[in-house]
Amino acid sequence: MSRLGQALSHWHQLIDGFDTSALEFFSAVEKAVRARAVPDAAFERVLFSEGGVGSAKREYLRIRRQRVAFDIGATPFGTGYFFSWWLLRLGPRHPWLWLLGAIGACFVWGLLVLATVTSMVASKLVGTTGAGSFLVLLVIASLPLGLVALGWGIREGHIFDEEEVLGIPVLGWLYSKIFGTHTYYHLDSALMFQESIRRAVNEVINGLLEEQGLRALSPDELKPAIRDLVR
């Protein structure tokens, strides 16, 4: 089962006198999205519990691009059919482990600096000379230089997923402040993904309604409750 993320936008509609198959609806939505050639779109079926532990689970179609995902639901209700979708911002898997790993790396670096300084002081006391001062400077500079190189690699897409990194507590905030991820391109890409999936869902629902001789949903009925997509 996949966990919920931060809800950014939501839409739902109960259609009376209508019935369909959720699996066929999901397949039709996938086909409509693929026809739009949405870059980096990934499809999966996720299960969410209807209530607490031991309750029944309901299947949703998840369409994901980086940290933004649509969870799309379809289920019969009484004499009608209920459609819904949730636009979510997903966090990274095990974010606190990433943070603990970073703290551990900083701790090891601190021990290395301390050991280097101690070794240099001992060398001075016994009257030996060498490249001790240079070694201390090199060790001290290794952490900020390494972090800058790591950030550049993430920013250029060479290592890790930038969207995953942004979801890590503290580290994500620092990364966004240093490397400035909220560019026009970043914002426009998220909005284009949102609009492409929304239009695909609307197209499929109205197509199913017209097949059964029912009225297509109006623009007002298709309008979601939108929150801030990128913060």
N, C-alpha and C positions, 0 to 999 in steps of 0.2 A: 504494500500500500504506500502511496506517495503522500507526503505531508502537504498541508496547505501552505501557501505563501501569503504575502501581503496583498490584499485585494485592492486593485486600483480602479476597476470599473466593473459594472454588473448590468446584465439585461435578462429579462424573463418575460414570457408570454404564455398564458393558458388559452388554448384554442378549443372552443366547444365543438362537439360533433365531428371531431377529426381523430384519425388513428393512423399509426404507421409503425414501422419497426425501428427501434433504436439502432440496431446494428446496420441496417440499410441506410439510415440517416447519417450515421458516422462515416460510413463508406463513401456516401455522396459528398459529404463535406471534405473528406480527404481528397477526393478526385477534383473537386472545385478548387481547392488550395493548390494542388499540384499543377493544375492547368494554368494557374497564375505564376508558376515558377518562383515562388517566394524563396529568397535565398536563406539557406541554413535552417529551414523549417524541419523539425523532427516530430514524428507522430508516435503516440503511445496511448494505451488504454490504462487508466488508473482506477483504483477502487477506493472509495471513501465510506467510512462507517456512517450509518444513518443516525446512530446515537452513541452510547458508550460501549464499553467492552462487551463483546458477545453479540452485538446488534448486527442486523443484516448490512450488507455492503452494496453500494450502488456504483455502477460503472460510468465513467466519464471518458470522453475523448480529449486528450491533452495534445495541443499543438504548441511546441516550444521553439523559441529562438533565443539563445543565450539565457539571460535571466528572466525574460518575459514569456509568459505562457497563457494560453487560453484553455480553460477547462470547460468543456461543452457537455451539457446534459440533455437528455430527452427521455421522458417517461409518461405512461398513461396516467391520468388522474380522473376518476369518475367517468363521465361520458366524453371527456375531452383529452387533450394531450398537452403536456407542459414542456416547453423548451426553455433553456437558460444557458448563459455562459458567464464565466468569471474571468476577468483579465487579472493576472497575478504577477507579482515580482517574486521570483524564487531566490532563496538564499543558497549559499554553497553547502555541500554535504560536509558535515562535521566541522563547522566553522571554528568552534572553540579548540579543537585539536590543532588546527592551523595556527591559532593564536598562541597556544601553549608551545607549539614547535618553534615559533618565532622567538618567544621569551627564552626558551631553552638555548636557542642559537646565540642570543645576546649574552646569556649567562656564560656560555662556553667561551665566547669572545672576550668577556670581561676577565675570566680566569687566565686566558692566554695573554692578555695585556699585563695582568698582575705578575704572571710567571716571568714574562720578558723583562719587565721593570726590575723585579727582584733579582733576576740573573745579572742584569746590567749593574745594579748596585753592588752585588757580591763581587763582580769583576773589578769594580773600582776599588773596593776595599782591599783586595789582594794585590792590587797594583797592575792588573793586566789591562791591555787596551785592545781595541778592535772596532768593529762596526756596530757596537751596541746601540748607540744613539739612533743610527739609521734604522736598525731593526725595530726599535721601539716605535718610531714614527711610522714605519711600514705597517706594523701590527695595528696601531691605533687607526690609521687611515683605511685599513682593510674593510671595516664594517660599512662606513658610509659609501665607499667606492663600490663595494659589493652590492649594496642596496640599490644604488643608482643603476648599476649594470643589470641587476635583476628587474628593476622597474622598466628599463628600456626594452628588455627582452619581452616582457609581458605586453608592453604598449605596442610593440611591433608584431605581436602574434607569434613569436618564436617559442615561447614557453608558457605553459599554463593558459587558462582562459581568463581574460581581463574581467569579464562579468562575474566570474566566480570569486576572483580576488576582491572585487568591490563589495561583496557581501560579507567578507570576514570582519568581525568586530575590530575596531581600532585600526588595523592594517588597511582595510578598505578605505577608511576616511583619510588616512595619511597618503595613500596612493592617489586618491582623487585630488587631493590638495596639491601634491607635487607635480603630477602629470596632467592635470586638467582634462578629465574625461568628458565633461559635459560640454561638448562642442556642438555646433549646429548639425554636423554629420551624425553624431551620436543620438541627438534628439530626433532628428528626421527619420533615422533608421527605425527607431522604436515606434514612431507614429505610423510609418508606412506599413510595418508588420501588423500593427493593431488594425488599421483600416482594411488591409487586404483580407485578413481572417474574418473580420466583421462582415464585409461584403460577401464573402464566400458563404457564410452561414445564412445570411439574409436571402441570397440567391437560391439556396437549396430549400429553405423553408417555404418561400413563396412558390417555388416550382412544385413542391409537393401539394400545396394548397390548391393550386390551379389544376393539377391532375385530378383532384377529387371534386372539382367544380366549386370550390370555396373562394371567398374573396381574399386577395393578397393583402398582407399587412401593409399599412400605410407608413410613411416615413416617421410619423410621430410614434407609432406603435413599435417601430424598430429602433428608436432612439435609446441609447444606454444612459445610465447614470455614470458620468465620467468624473474621475478624480485626476489628480496630478500624476501623469505617467512617469516622468523622470524628476527625481528630487535630488 
